[in-house]
Amino acid sequence: MRVEAAVLRAADGPYTLEPLDLADPGPGELVVRIAGTGLCHTDLLGRAPGDRVAKPVVLGHEGAGTVEAVGPGVSLKPGTPVVLSFDSCGACPNCRAALPGNCAQMAARNMYSLPLDGVPRLKDASGNAVNNRWFGQSSFATHALTTTANTVPIPPDVPLALMGPLGCGMQTGAGSVLISLGVRAGDGIAVFGAGAVGLAAVMAARLAGAAQIIAVDLNPARLALAAELGATHTLHGADEDLPKRIRSISGGEGVQYCLDTTAVPEVVATAVAALRTTGVCALAGVGSRPYALDPTLLLMGRTVKGVIEGDAVPHLFIPRLVELWRQGRFPFDRLIETYPLKDIGRAEADVLAGRTVKPVLLPEAP
């Protein structure tokens, strides 16, 4: 079928809106008509030097839309509203242990954008292949080819175009707090980075009943928004001796939990130093520089753990977040600014400049 997509042909080049031919869905696959798709910082990996993501490529991994066609073995019916998340094999030990974010095929199914079987599913006007396996969806387009593993049905009475960020950024932040860290009522948590993932974590910590919710960022406007969304305290990231200030806020010992969303080594070291003994620091950011941590802090019982997609099972957690949003308890839509898909370059620039927390691209907007 003929679709339109924002194609990235070079890491340092612009997105180009192009007509493309999308293959029919095969076994276990679906075609979803995209109503809206979030632009996530992970999509910026497509611009990393060295072409780590195969080009040309259609990126986008926070899609939401309506099932338009299904392949053999798919139970979802055309017309079903869905949120798209990351892909997983469903068969490896980690998937069977309800940790699909740690799927043995995580990189191949999500990060490289190449077809698993080597057969292109998307071609441009010249008949050349365009990669479309970015997180099993490549949703910067009018239509996406997905799998049953990453296509999550949701209720029909919600604003579908806004639901896409639940598939990654919101799931990562909220899942890190509620699932991976297991924050409980009365606990203290510091969240480093008040972007989409960090603010989702702040909202989740409020849901959990955390006693101290400390947001740390360099952007005063983000800190003000964090306070509105549930942070009990906000700290500027350039303040002197942040661990000491966090210990003071939390009664002198430090917080039980920290979540880093920045992947900045110096920030990670600060987060670990802000923990109480037995505290846990979760790392949800994606970076390239190595971390240097004080071994004495770890010897005293502190734990550092990596978290992918909040350790969530999308088919279980995304409907839960939808329901919390409907109840007004997880107002993630306050982070969203919408853009026509053709303005993807402007949306990307606004993210990089810190002007927009979570852009959502609308393929059908004029």
Backbone torsions as a table, in degrees:
resi	resn	phi	psi	omega
1	MET	NA	154.1	-179.9
2	ARG	-86.0	127.9	178.9
3	VAL	-130.7	174.6	174.9
4	GLU	-127.2	138.4	-176.2
5	ALA	-147.8	157.5	173.1
6	ALA	-88.7	112.0	-174.7
7	VAL	-102.5	133.1	173.5
8	LEU	-105.3	114.5	-175.5
9	ARG	-98.5	-16.6	177.6
10	ALA	-150.7	147.9	-176.4
11	ALA	-58.0	-34.0	-178.2
12	ASP	-104.0	15.3	-178.5
13	GLY	-102.0	173.3	178.2
14	PRO	-82.3	161.1	167.3
15	TYR	-73.6	141.7	175.2
16	THR	-123.6	131.3	178.0
17	LEU	-82.1	117.9	-171.4
18	GLU	-132.9	148.5	169.1
19	PRO	-77.8	135.7	-178.1
20	LEU	-136.6	160.3	175.8
21	ASP	-106.0	122.3	-178.6
22	LEU	-104.7	133.2	-180.0
23	ALA	-68.6	157.6	173.7
24	ASP	-66.7	152.1	179.7
25	PRO	-67.7	138.1	176.5
26	GLY	-95.3	-167.1	179.3
27	PRO	-56.1	128.7	178.9
28	GLY	74.7	9.5	-177.2
29	GLU	-113.0	159.3	179.2
30	LEU	-137.7	153.2	166.2
31	VAL	-106.6	125.4	-178.7
32	VAL	-115.0	128.4	173.7
33	ARG	-81.0	119.0	-171.7
34	ILE	-80.5	126.5	173.7
35	ALA	-91.5	-35.2	178.3
36	GLY	-165.9	150.4	179.8
37	THR	-144.3	131.5	-179.8
38	GLY	-74.8	149.9	171.3
39	LEU	-101.6	118.6	-173.9
40	CYS	-109.9	154.5	176.9
41	HIS	-58.6	-28.3	177.9
42	THR	-63.5	-29.4	176.6
43	ASP	-62.6	-23.4	179.1
44	LEU	-69.1	-13.9	175.0
45	LEU	-61.5	-22.3	175.9
46	GLY	-63.2	-16.6	178.9
47	ARG	-103.1	4.8	-180.0
48	ALA	-66.1	140.6	179.0
49	PRO	-58.8	147.7	176.9
50	GLY	94.1	4.0	178.8
51	ASP	50.8	52.6	176.3
52	ARG	-63.5	-27.5	175.9
53	VAL	-105.0	123.1	-174.7
54	ALA	-61.0	132.6	-179.8
55	LYS	-111.8	156.4	-7.1
56	PRO	-70.3	155.5	-172.9
57	VAL	-147.0	149.4	166.1
58	VAL	-103.6	118.0	179.3
59	LEU	-92.0	-162.9	-178.4
60	GLY	100.5	122.0	-178.7
61	HIS	-144.1	26.1	174.8
62	GLU	-131.2	53.0	-175.2
63	GLY	-85.0	154.2	170.3
64	ALA	-143.0	142.8	-178.7
65	GLY	-177.8	-154.0	-174.9
66	THR	-124.2	133.8	177.0
67	VAL	-61.4	127.6	-179.2
68	GLU	-109.7	-32.5	179.2
69	ALA	-153.8	151.3	-179.0
70	VAL	-133.3	151.3	175.6
71	GLY	-93.6	-179.9	179.6
72	PRO	-58.7	140.8	176.0
73	GLY	83.5	7.6	-179.5
74	VAL	-101.1	127.1	-177.4
75	SER	-87.7	-23.7	178.9
76	LEU	-64.8	143.2	-177.1
77	LYS	-101.1	149.2	172.2
78	PRO	-52.7	140.1	-177.8
79	GLY	97.6	-10.1	-179.9
80	THR	-73.2	128.1	175.0
81	PRO	-76.1	138.4	-174.5
82	VAL	-142.0	155.9	166.9
83	VAL	-111.5	138.9	-179.3
84	LEU	-101.9	133.9	-179.7
85	SER	-124.2	-159.4	-179.5
86	PHE	-79.2	160.1	-177.9
87	ASP	-96.0	155.1	177.2
88	SER	-154.6	160.5	-174.6
89	CYS	-80.0	-27.7	179.5
90	GLY	78.3	-1.9	-173.4
91	ALA	-122.0	-20.5	-177.6
92	CYS	-73.1	166.3	-178.7
93	PRO	-55.8	-39.2	-179.4
94	ASN	-69.4	-40.2	175.9
95	CYS	-62.3	-42.4	179.9
96	ARG	-67.5	-22.5	177.3
97	ALA	-90.8	16.3	178.9
98	ALA	64.2	35.2	174.1
99	LEU	-126.5	62.9	-176.2
100	PRO	-64.3	-23.2	176.3
101	GLY	-64.7	-20.0	176.7
102	ASN	-104.2	24.1	178.8
103	CYS	-52.3	140.7	179.0
104	ALA	-60.4	-22.5	179.7
105	GLN	-107.1	22.6	-174.6
106	MET	-54.9	-49.1	-176.8
107	ALA	-65.8	-47.3	-176.8
108	ALA	-63.8	-37.3	-175.9
109	ARG	-83.6	-15.1	-172.0
110	ASN	-130.2	-36.3	-165.4
111	MET	-99.8	-22.2	-172.9
112	TYR	-95.0	-23.6	178.9
113	SER	75.6	-0.4	-177.7
114	LEU	-84.5	146.4	176.9
115	PRO	-63.8	138.0	-176.9
116	LEU	-64.1	-35.2	-177.4
117	ASP	-97.2	4.6	179.6
118	GLY	79.8	1.7	-177.9
119	VAL	-100.0	115.1	-179.5
120	PRO	-61.3	140.2	178.0
121	ARG	-110.3	-5.6	-177.8
122	LEU	-137.7	131.6	-178.9
123	LYS	-133.3	148.7	179.8
124	ASP	-88.2	-174.4	-174.7
125	ALA	-63.9	-20.9	178.3
126	SER	-92.6	1.9	-179.0
127	GLY	84.6	8.3	179.5
128	ASN	-87.7	146.7	-177.1
129	ALA	-68.2	140.5	170.6
130	VAL	-122.2	127.2	-174.8
131	ASN	-72.4	136.0	-175.8
132	ASN	-142.4	36.5	176.5
133	ARG	-113.1	29.6	177.7
134	TRP	-69.6	111.9	-176.1
135	PHE	52.7	33.9	176.8
136	GLY	64.7	21.8	-178.6
137	GLN	-149.8	-45.9	-175.8
138	SER	48.8	69.7	-168.8
139	SER	-97.6	12.1	169.6
140	PHE	-78.0	63.5	-170.9
141	ALA	-162.9	169.0	174.9
142	THR	-73.7	-25.8	-179.7
143	HIS	-141.9	149.6	178.5
144	ALA	-132.3	144.4	174.8
145	LEU	-96.4	118.9	-172.6
146	THR	-125.3	-177.8	177.5
147	THR	-123.2	166.3	177.5
148	THR	-64.3	-26.8	-177.6
149	ALA	-69.0	-30.3	-174.5
150	ASN	-117.2	17.2	179.6
151	THR	-115.4	110.5	-170.0
152	VAL	-111.0	116.8	178.0
153	PRO	-69.4	142.6	178.1
154	ILE	-132.1	166.8	-179.9
155	PRO	-62.0	152.2	-177.7
156	PRO	-79.5	-13.1	-172.2
157	ASP	-98.3	39.9	175.8
158	VAL	-128.2	157.9	178.6
159	PRO	-71.2	94.3	-168.8
160	LEU	-55.7	-39.8	-175.3
161	ALA	-62.2	-21.4	-177.3
162	LEU	-95.0	-6.7	-170.4
163	MET	-82.4	-15.2	-173.9
164	GLY	-54.5	-43.4	-178.7
165	PRO	-58.9	-16.4	175.0
166	LEU	-63.8	-21.4	-175.8
167	GLY	-75.2	-18.2	179.9
168	CYS	-142.7	-74.1	-171.9
169	GLY	-58.9	-49.2	-179.3
170	MET	-68.9	-39.5	177.8
171	GLN	-62.5	-41.2	-179.0
172	THR	-65.0	-49.0	-178.4
173	GLY	-66.0	-49.7	-178.2
174	ALA	-69.0	-41.0	-180.0
175	GLY	-65.5	-36.8	178.1
176	SER	-58.1	-38.6	-178.8
177	VAL	-79.5	-50.3	-171.2
178	LEU	-82.7	-30.4	-175.3
179	ILE	-108.0	-60.7	-173.3
180	SER	-65.8	-50.4	178.7
181	LEU	-84.1	-29.8	-179.4
182	GLY	65.3	43.5	179.7
183	VAL	-60.2	136.2	-178.2
184	ARG	-121.4	169.5	179.0
185	ALA	-56.2	132.5	178.4
186	GLY	92.3	-13.2	178.9
187	ASP	-72.4	163.6	172.7
188	GLY	-114.1	141.1	179.6
189	ILE	-142.2	140.0	172.0
190	ALA	-113.9	131.1	-179.1
191	VAL	-112.5	119.2	-178.0
192	PHE	-99.8	113.9	-175.8
193	GLY	102.5	114.0	-177.8
194	ALA	-106.8	46.8	169.1
195	GLY	-85.5	-158.8	-176.3
196	ALA	-61.4	-46.1	-178.9
197	VAL	-66.0	-45.1	-179.5
198	GLY	-64.3	-40.5	179.8
199	LEU	-70.7	-33.3	172.9
200	ALA	-62.5	-38.1	177.8
201	ALA	-65.4	-40.1	177.6
202	VAL	-60.0	-46.4	179.3
203	MET	-62.8	-39.1	179.4
204	ALA	-67.8	-38.2	178.5
205	ALA	-63.6	-37.0	175.2
206	ARG	-64.7	-41.7	176.3
207	LEU	-59.1	-37.8	-177.8
208	ALA	-75.2	-14.4	-179.1
209	GLY	84.6	25.5	179.0
210	ALA	-59.0	141.0	-177.6
211	ALA	-77.5	-42.3	175.6
212	GLN	-120.3	124.3	176.5
213	ILE	-123.3	103.3	-171.6
214	ILE	-107.2	117.2	178.2
215	ALA	-100.0	133.3	-179.1
216	VAL	-123.5	126.9	179.8
217	ASP	-161.0	167.3	177.6
218	LEU	-94.6	-11.2	-174.1
219	ASN	-101.1	111.3	-178.1
220	PRO	-58.3	-35.5	179.7
221	ALA	-66.2	-37.5	177.3
222	ARG	-66.3	-38.7	178.6
223	LEU	-65.6	-38.7	177.2
224	ALA	-63.9	-40.6	177.8
225	LEU	-66.3	-39.1	177.4
226	ALA	-59.2	-40.0	178.7
227	ALA	-64.0	-39.3	178.9
228	GLU	-66.7	-30.3	-175.0
229	LEU	-91.5	-1.7	174.3
230	GLY	135.5	-9.1	178.2
231	ALA	-64.3	131.7	176.9
232	THR	-83.0	-24.0	179.3
233	HIS	-144.0	148.5	174.2
234	THR	-129.7	141.5	-179.9
235	LEU	-131.8	138.6	175.6
236	HIS	-76.5	135.0	-175.2
237	GLY	-63.9	-17.1	179.3
238	ALA	-94.2	1.0	178.8
239	ASP	-62.4	150.1	179.8
240	GLU	-73.4	142.6	173.3
241	ASP	48.6	61.6	179.0
242	LEU	-59.9	-41.2	177.8
243	PRO	-56.5	-41.0	178.9
244	LYS	-63.4	-42.0	-179.6
245	ARG	-66.0	-38.6	179.0
246	ILE	-68.7	-39.3	176.0
247	ARG	-61.6	-39.2	179.0
248	SER	-63.3	-43.9	179.7
249	ILE	-63.4	-34.5	-173.5
250	SER	-97.2	17.9	174.3
251	GLY	95.5	7.4	173.6
252	GLY	106.1	-19.7	-175.4
253	GLU	-99.0	-19.4	-172.4
254	GLY	106.5	168.6	-178.8
255	VAL	-88.0	156.2	178.2
256	GLN	-73.8	-29.6	-175.4
257	TYR	-134.4	143.1	167.7
258	CYS	-130.4	147.3	173.3
259	LEU	-127.0	120.2	175.1
260	ASP	-101.5	127.4	177.5
261	THR	-113.0	3.3	-171.7
262	THR	-94.8	-31.3	-173.7
263	ALA	62.1	19.4	175.2
264	VAL	-87.5	120.3	-173.6
265	PRO	-53.3	-40.7	-179.3
266	GLU	-65.9	-35.1	178.8
267	VAL	-70.3	-40.7	178.1
268	VAL	-61.0	-43.4	178.1
269	ALA	-61.0	-39.5	177.1
270	THR	-63.7	-42.5	-179.5
271	ALA	-61.5	-44.3	179.7
272	VAL	-64.3	-39.3	179.6
273	ALA	-67.7	-20.1	-179.2
274	ALA	-86.2	-4.7	-178.5
275	LEU	-79.5	148.7	166.5
276	ARG	-76.5	165.4	175.2
277	THR	-62.3	142.3	-171.2
278	THR	75.7	0.9	179.4
279	GLY	-71.4	161.8	-176.0
280	VAL	-127.0	130.5	174.7
281	CYS	-112.1	121.7	177.6
282	ALA	-98.9	137.0	-179.2
283	LEU	-109.6	111.6	-179.0
284	ALA	-111.0	-3.5	-178.8
285	GLY	-85.5	160.5	177.8
286	VAL	-115.5	118.0	-179.1
287	GLY	-138.2	-177.4	-178.4
288	SER	-124.5	-13.0	-179.2
289	ARG	-89.5	144.6	-179.9
290	PRO	-71.8	153.4	177.7
291	TYR	-94.3	143.8	174.6
292	ALA	-121.3	114.0	-175.3
293	LEU	-118.8	146.5	177.7
294	ASP	-70.3	114.2	-177.1
295	PRO	-63.1	-25.7	179.1
296	THR	-63.1	-38.7	179.3
297	LEU	-62.4	-40.2	179.6
298	LEU	-71.5	-37.4	179.3
299	LEU	-59.5	-32.1	-177.7
300	MET	-80.9	11.3	170.8
301	GLY	107.3	3.1	178.3
302	ARG	-80.4	151.3	-176.7
303	THR	-125.1	138.6	173.4
304	VAL	-118.9	128.5	-177.6
305	LYS	-136.0	143.7	173.1
306	GLY	-85.8	146.8	-179.0
307	VAL	-132.0	128.2	175.5
308	ILE	-113.6	123.6	177.1
309	GLU	55.2	31.2	175.7
310	GLY	69.2	12.8	-174.4
311	ASP	58.0	26.8	-175.7
312	ALA	-91.1	155.0	167.1
313	VAL	-99.7	107.6	-170.9
314	PRO	-53.3	-40.6	-177.3
315	HIS	-65.7	-20.6	176.9
316	LEU	-96.9	-41.0	-169.7
317	PHE	-83.3	-38.2	-178.2
318	ILE	-62.1	-46.6	175.3
319	PRO	-58.9	-32.9	176.9
320	ARG	-64.4	-43.2	178.5
321	LEU	-66.5	-37.5	176.8
322	VAL	-59.3	-45.1	-178.8
323	GLU	-66.0	-40.0	176.7
324	LEU	-63.2	-37.4	176.1
325	TRP	-64.4	-42.7	-179.4
326	ARG	-62.1	-30.2	179.1
327	GLN	-83.0	-3.5	-178.6
328	GLY	78.9	14.3	-174.9
329	ARG	-100.9	-7.4	178.6
330	PHE	-140.7	72.3	-171.5
331	PRO	-79.4	59.3	-176.9
332	PHE	-64.1	-20.5	180.0
333	ASP	-64.3	-16.8	177.5
334	ARG	-68.3	-16.0	-179.5
335	LEU	-89.2	-9.6	-166.5
336	ILE	-93.2	137.2	165.1
337	GLU	-123.5	134.8	-177.9
338	THR	-99.0	148.8	179.8
339	TYR	-139.9	144.6	167.5
340	PRO	-61.4	148.3	179.2
341	LEU	-55.9	-34.3	-179.1
342	LYS	-64.9	-16.8	179.4
343	ASP	-99.8	28.1	-178.2
344	ILE	-59.8	-34.1	178.1
345	GLY	-62.9	-41.3	178.3
346	ARG	-67.5	-39.4	178.6
347	ALA	-62.9	-42.3	178.6
348	GLU	-62.9	-43.1	179.4
349	ALA	-63.6	-39.0	179.8
350	ASP	-66.5	-35.8	175.8
351	VAL	-65.1	-47.6	-177.7
352	LEU	-63.8	-31.3	-180.0
353	ALA	-86.2	-5.1	-179.7
354	GLY	78.6	13.2	-179.7
355	ARG	-79.5	-26.8	-178.3
356	THR	-128.4	134.8	178.1
357	VAL	-77.9	-52.9	-176.4
358	LYS	-138.9	98.8	173.4
359	PRO	-73.7	141.7	170.6
360	VAL	-122.5	123.9	-177.7
361	LEU	-91.8	133.6	-177.3
362	LEU	-111.7	106.0	-177.3
363	PRO	-61.5	-28.6	-175.8
364	GLU	-96.1	0.5	179.0
365	ALA	-73.9	143.0	-180.0
366	PRO	-69.2	NA	NA
